[in-house]
Amino acid sequence: MVQRNGRIQLFCLENLWKIPFFRTILRRAMAIPIGKIEEGERMKLFHWDVPCQACLVFSLFLSPAVWYTYKIDCMGDKVAEAGNKIISLQDGFVLLLLFIFFAAVLPPFVRLCLTLPRSSEKSRGRRLFWPAFFFMAFWQLPFLLALYPAPGMNDTLFMMENPLYGGVQFPWLYSLVYGYGALLGKHLLGSREPVIFLLSLCQLFLYAYGLTRIVFHVKERQGEVPALLLYFYFTFLPMVGNYGIAAVRDGLFSLALAGCMVFMAEKTRGRGASILWFLLLLSLMLLRSNGFFIAAMLMLVSLALQKRRRKEAVLFLLAAALAFVPGKVILSYHDWQPLFQESMAIPLQQMGRVLVMGGSRSEETIELMNHLLPEEKWKKDYSPATVDFVKWDDDFKRNDLNRGKGAFLLAWLDTGIRNPGLYMEGWMTETYALWNLDPLDHGVQSRFGWALSDENTKHMVPSDNDMLALGDFPMPFGLKSFLGSYTYSGSRFLGSGLCLWITLFFCLLFYCGGKKDLIPAALPLLANTLTLLVSTPASAVFRYSFAYVLGLPLLFILFLYGNGEDEKHR
């Protein structure tokens, strides 16, 4: 810096300004009016415009996420010890500084992102669709054979051994298909392995077909280059393939969410689109318990945007009836009831944290909690990140909880009024993996390498979900070991919390870049995370958030190659 005419001038920046490339970048990123520096006037680093206003709102939520990610990570296991509070008054000063920092840094960064070259080159035709589909499917076949009959987890084993009762805890269709399929194989063939393999092979082909359809949709709307890149991503990323061959619902569920993203980004609807919309909503409801709420949110947004209320509402109601009526009939016939504990994960965690931290509780609440689970066992089982150790304790009186729902909710409300800070901490620790900014997933039920062979499932326990165990298909052991390790060890991705913030950042870019009509494309991902934020039993379980792996590339393509209606009319 040098003194000139009594004023401090930015000498280095003035020199950079003389270079056309840097002048263009700085001008666009910082909203600098052209010629201002040349006139000797003070340079405007920030401009009160749409990016600045939107970034202020974004920073308001990003700041606490950053701070409490750091704070909880530093506390480690001590976060579950009495006297270690997460939230304190001193946090306010740090949060203010972080807010100011992000409010200053984000607007120029957003403007810089908006300077990236964006284009759309539509390419009609599906000339190579079937070769692309078959190559994607058969590429995964050797990995499936290495983990013959299919990789899976203890939930799948429970469905196979309890087909009907599996519908109490899970949506009924997947449980019936795998359960009675396994029983049929064992009865006719003496082993359930061939049927499990055939079911997973059918799932793989359906999965590959859906992904290929998405790729060719991108080809028709955004051009061949992004479609080709997306195809290679879907085909060769190990985690994408791993969920295609695994005997779990999450791959197909995430595929349905990705299909909803494509649907929500479309402006026109026809008969074929209506059928697809119906199938997508039905798939969401049949594959995961939170699928109904996601479908309801997407339907409401779709109705608001398309203004075709009657047809859309009828399709949603029909899908809901097909998804729920058979399950309700099964439960009613056997006089079974869904476990109330499955929807009370966060309330149980909040009350558990109050107990462990020595918070205030009424005598009635103390008595109720001791009845559900003895206090010493509650303290022993309490884990800040998951409620599973409490709700699946052999001594936990889940049937009494089912019969006393009203009393439990009243006790939960009363305890929350007495301990609002501890309740917030209980929610933060239970949902931590869904909103933190750690770059890597937590490795819990994020990938599947345990082959569901007859031998491997004899004594399978939940901890085996995160282990590698090869199948018994006859192939050279070295090749089998390589294939199994490749699909298992290579199946890693960004953490679900970081994926959430990347998704929100894309929404910010859509809003600031004149593509507000593309924001609904991100809603399936956000709706899924929202349902988990209010009811997740274990936020570190990455399979609940696997949809990000399929959805984030679509948002990136829409940002670079999608033409929003707002942008066209600017």
N, C-alpha and C positions, 0 to 999 in steps of 0.2 A: 504494500500500500504506500502511496506517496501523497504529499500535501500539494494541492493545486487550487489556486484561486480561493484559498481559505476553506476548502471543503475536502473531505476524504473521498477519494475516488477508488473504485475497484479496478486497479491497474491490470491484474491478470485477467479478470473477466472482460475488460474492454478489449484486450488482445484476442481473447477467444471469440469475442463478438465480431471481429474482423473476418473470421473464417466462416464462410457461408453455411457449411454443414452444422457447426456448433450453434450458429445464430438461429437456424431453423429449429433445432432441438430445444434450445433454451427458450425461444419465443413460444413454442407450442406447449412445453411442459410447465412454464411458469406464467403463462398468459401475459408476456411482456409486450406492450404495444410497440410496433416497429418504429425504429428511429429514435426512441427515447434516450438511449445511451449516447447516441451520436449528438443529440441536442444538449447533453450535459445535465439532463434532469435525473432525479433520483429514480433508480430502477424499481419497478414493482415486482417483488418476488411472488406476491400472492394477490389473487384477484377474487373478489366476492362474487362467485358465479355458482353454477349448479354443482360442479365437482367439489368446490369448497364446502358448500352447504351439506351435500350428501356425506362427505368425509367426516364432518363434525358428528353426524349421527352415528356413522360407522365407528368412529373413535370412542364414542361413549360406551360401546359394548366391547370393543376390542381391548381397551385398557384394563378392565378388571380380569378379562380372560388371560392376558399376558401376566399380570401380577400374581394372580392366584395359581396359575400354572407353575410359576417359579417358586412360590411360597410352599405349595403342597409338595412339589418335588423335593425341596430342601428338607421338609419335615420327615418325609419317608414314612417309616413304620410308626414314628412317634405321633402321627396324626390320630392314631386310635388310642393314645394314652390320656388319662385324665389330666386336666390342667393345661393341655396343649390346644389352645384356641386358634382357629384359622383366621377368623375375622376380628379385627381390632380397630380402635379409633385411629391409630397411627397410619392405617392403610389409606385414609383419606388424602393425606398429603402426597403419597406416592402415586395414587390414582390420578390426582390432579396433574402432576408432572407428566405422567404417561399420556394423559389426554391431550395436554398442550403439545407434547412431542408428536403424537400421531396426527393431530389436527394440523400441524405445520408440515409434516413430511408427506402425508398421503395425497393431498391435492396435486402437487407437482408430479408425483409418481403416477397418479391416475391419468393426468394429462399426457404424460409421456407414453403410457400404455395405449392411449387413444390415438397416438401418432403412428402406431404400427400399421403397415400397409394391410388393407382389408379388401377382399374382392370375393366375387361369387361367379363361378363358371358352371352353369348347369350342363349336365350330360345325360341325355335321355337314353333309355334302353337298358335291358338286363341281359345282354348277350352272354355274359360269363357268369351268371348267377349260380347255375348248378355246379359247374366246376369249382367255383369258389366255396360253395357250401360243402361239397364232398371233401375237398382238401382240408378245410377247417375241422370237419368232423373226424376224418381218418387220421389227421395229425395227432389227435388226442388218444386214439385207440391203443397204441403201444403203452401209454402211461396207465390206461385203465387195466390192461392185461397185467402189468407189473403189480398192480394193487388188486388183482382179481379176488373176489367178484366185483368189488367196488370199495373205495375208501368211504368211511363214514364215522359216526360218533355214537355215543350211548343213547341219544334220543332215537336214532334209527333202530337200534337194537330193542329199545323199549316198545316201539311201534310193532316190530316184527313179533315180539313175544306177547303183546297185548293189543291186538288190532282194534277192537272195539273201545276198550278203556283208554286207548291212546287219544281218542276223540275228546276226552275230558280235558286234557292238557293242551292238545294240539288241534288244529283244524282237521276234520274227519277224513277227507279224501286221501291225503298222502298216507295217513296211518292205515287206512283200509287197504290201499293198493299194495304197500310194502308188507303189511302184516299178513294178509291172506295170500299174497304172492309167495312169501317165504314159507308159510304153512303148506301151501300146495306143493311147492318144490320138495319140501321135506317128506311129504306123504307119498308123492309119486316117484321121486328120484332118490330119496334117502338123504338128500342134501338140499339146503336152500340156496346154495351158491349159484347154480345156473339161472334161477329165476331172478335173483338180485342182479346178476350180470346183465340179463336181458332188459330188466327195468332201467338200469343205469345207462345201458346202451341207447335205449329209446329216449331217455332224458338227454343224453349227449346230442343226439340228432336233432331233437326239438330245440335245444339250447343253441346249437350251431346254426340251425335254420333261422332262429330269431335274430341272432347277431348278424348273420349275413344279410337279412332283410334290412336291418338298420344301416349297414354299410352301403347297400345299394340305394337306400333312401337318401343318404348323404350324397351319394354320387349324382342322383337326379336333381337334388336341390342346391348343393354347394360345389360340386365339381369332382373330377377324377382324382386330383391330388390329395385332398383331405380324405376321400373315401379309401384310397390305397393305403395311406398312413394308418387310418383307423382299422382297416382289415388286418394289417400286419400286427397292430397292437392287440387286437382281439385274438388273433391266431397264436402268436408266439409269446405273449406275456404268460408266464407259468401260472400265476394266480387265476387268471381268467379261465384257463383250461382246467385247473384243479377243481373249480366250482362246477364245471360242466360234467365231470365224471363222478363227483362225490354224491353219495346217497343222502343228501340233505336238501331241504326245501329252499335254501337261501339263494342258490344259483338261479333257479327259475323265478323266484320272487324278485330278485334284483333285475333279471331280464324284463319282467313285467314293468318294473319301475322305469327302466330305460326306454321301453316302448311308450310308456306314458309321457316321458320327456319329449319324445319325437311328436307324439300326438298333441301335446300342449303347445308346441312351437308352431303347429300348423294353423293356417288362417281359414282354410276352406274345409268343409265336411261333406261327404257324400254317403251313399249307402254302405260302401265298403268300409269307410272310416267308422261308421256307427257300429258295424259288426265288430271291428277291431277294438273299439272303445269298450264294448260290452265284454269281450273276451279278456281284455286287460283288467277291468274292474273285477270280474269274476276270479281271475287268477290271483289278484292281490288278496281277496277275501278267503280263498281256499288254501293259500299257502302259509300265511302267518296270521296270528291273532290280531295284530295291529293293522292288518290290511284293510279291514272295514273302515277304520277311522281315516286312513290315508285316502281310500277311495271316496269317502264322503267329502273330505276337504277338496280333492281334485274335482269332484263333480260340481261342488258349489262354485269354485272358481271358473270352471268351464261354462256353467250356466250364466254366470255374470258376464263372461266375455263374449259368448256366442249368442245369448238371448234366445236359445231354442229350448225352453224350459220343459215343455211337456215330453218331448221325445227323450231328452237326456235323463229326466227324472224316471221315466218308465224303464229305461234300460238299467239304471242303477237299482231300482226296486226289484226288478227281475233277477239281476245278479245276486242281490242280497238274499232273496228267497231261495235261490238254488244253493247258495253257500251255507245258509244257516238252518233251513228246515230239516234236511236229512240228519244233521248232527243233533238237533233238538229232539227229533224222533228217537234216535238211538239213546240219548240220555234219559228221556222220559220212559222209554220201554224198560230200561234197566234200573230206573229210579236213582240215577247218578246225578250229581251236581258238580258244576265247575268249581274248582278250588278258588276260594276268595283270596287266598294268599298270593295267587298269581298276578292279581291286579293291585296288590297292596305292598309292592316291593319298597317303594320310597317311603310311605308311611311307617312301615316296620323299621326301616333304617333310621328314620328320624327319631322314632321313639327309642330305638336301641342306642342311638348316640346320646340322647338325654340321660338314659340310664348309666351308660359307661362314664360320661363326663360329670355325673353327679348333679344334674339339673333338677329343677323343681317339678315334682309330680304329686298329684292328689293321692289320697289313700286308696280311692277306688281304682285309679290307674295302676298303682303299685300292685294291688291285688289281682287285677286283670292280667297284667303282664306276667306275674308270677304263676298264674294259672295256665297261661299259654305255654310258658317255658320257665323253669326255675331260674332265678336271677343269676346264680353262679354259672349256669350253662349259657345264658344269654350273653354274659360278659365274655365267656370263653369263645363263643361262636361268632361274636360280632366282628365283622370285617368291613371297613369303611367303603370298599369298592364293590361288594356284592352281598346280597341278602341270602344267598343260597345256603350258607352254612346254618343260618337260623331256621329258615322255613323248611329245610329238609332234615333237620335234627329229628332223630327217632322219637324224642320226647315232646316235640312241638305238637300241640293239640289243634291240628288244622281243621278237624271236624267241628270242634267247639267254636273256632273262629268263623266257620261257615254259618253256624247257628246264631252267633252273636255279632253280626255285622254292624248293627246299629250301635251297640254298646262300645264296640271297638272304635268306630268313627267318632263318637262323642269323646272318648278318652283321647284319641289322637288330636282332636280339635282343641280340647282343654289344655293338653300338654304343649301344643304349639303356641297358644296364647301366652303361656308361662315362659316359654323358651324360644322366642323367635330366632335368635342368633344361632342356637344349636340346631334348629330345624333347617335353617339355611345351610349350615355346614353339612348336615346330614344329606341334603340334596346335592350339594357340591361334590362331596366325596363319592356318592353313589353314581352320579352322572359324569364324573371327572373325565373319563376317556372320550366322552362325546363332545366336549367343548375345549379341552386343553390344546396347547399348541406344540406338544411333543411331535417330532417329525416322524417317528416310526410307530407302527401298531404294536400293541402290547403282547402279541403272540398267543393270545388266549382264543381258542376255537377260531383261528384266522385261516387255517389251512388244514387239509385232511390227508393223512397218510396211513391211517390205521385200516388195513384191509379187513373187511367184514367176512373173513373165512370162518368156517365152522370151528376151526381150532382157535383162531384169534378171539372169537366171541364167547368162548367157554367161561372165562373169568374176567371179562372186560369191565373196567371201572372208569369213572369220569375222567381221571387223570390221563387215561390212554388217548383221549381226544386230541391231545397235543403231542402225540408220539408217532413215530414211523414204524410200521410193521408190514412187511411185504406179504403178498398173497402167495397162493400155491399153484399158479398157472405154470405149466412146464415151459420154461425158457432158460437160457444160460443165466446162471446166478449173477455174473458180472453185469450183464445187460440189464437184468431185472433190478439190481441194486442201483445202477446208474439212472435208470428211468424213474424209479421211485424217489431217489434223492433229488433228482432234478425238479420234479413237479412239487415235491414237498418243501425242500430247502429254498427253492426259488420263488415260492409263493409268499412274497412280502410286499407291502405297500405302505403308503403314508398312513399315519394315525387318523382315526375317524374324526377327531377333534380338528386337526389341521385341515382335513378335507372339508369340514363344515365351513371353516373360515375362507377357504379358497372358493367354495361355492358362493358364499355371501359376497366375496370380492368380485366374482363374475357378475353377480346381480348389480353391484355398484357400477361396474363398467357398462353394463347394459343401460342402466339408468342415465349415466352421465354421457354416454355416447350416442344417444338418440335411438336406442333399441329397447325401449321400455316394454314393448310388446313381446320380447323374447324372455323376459323375466319368468313368465309361467313355466318355461322349460325347466327351470331349476326347482320348481315347487315339489315334484315327486321326491327328490332327494331331501329337501327341507322338511316336508311333511313326515317322512320316515323318521328323521332325527327328532322332530318335535314329539312324536308319539313315544319315542324312547326316552326323551327328557322327562316325561311325566310318568313313565311306568317301567323303565328298564330294570330287569332283575340283576344285570351285570353289565355295566357299560363297557368294560374292557373286552367283551366278546365281539370280535371284529366282524363275524359273519352277519351280525345284525345290520352292519353298515357297509356290507360289501357292494351295495349299489353304487357307491362313490367310484369304485374301480371302473365300472362301465359308464357312469354318467359324466365324470369330469372331462374326459376327452370330447364328449358331445358338446359340453358348454364351451370348451376352447374352440372347437370348430365353428360353433355358432357366433362366437365373438369375432373370429377372423374372417369368416366367410358368409355369415348370415346377414341378410338385408332386413332390417327392422322397418316396420311401417312408419314409425316416427322419423327415422332417418330419411326415408324417401320423400317425406313431405316437409323437411326442414328448409 
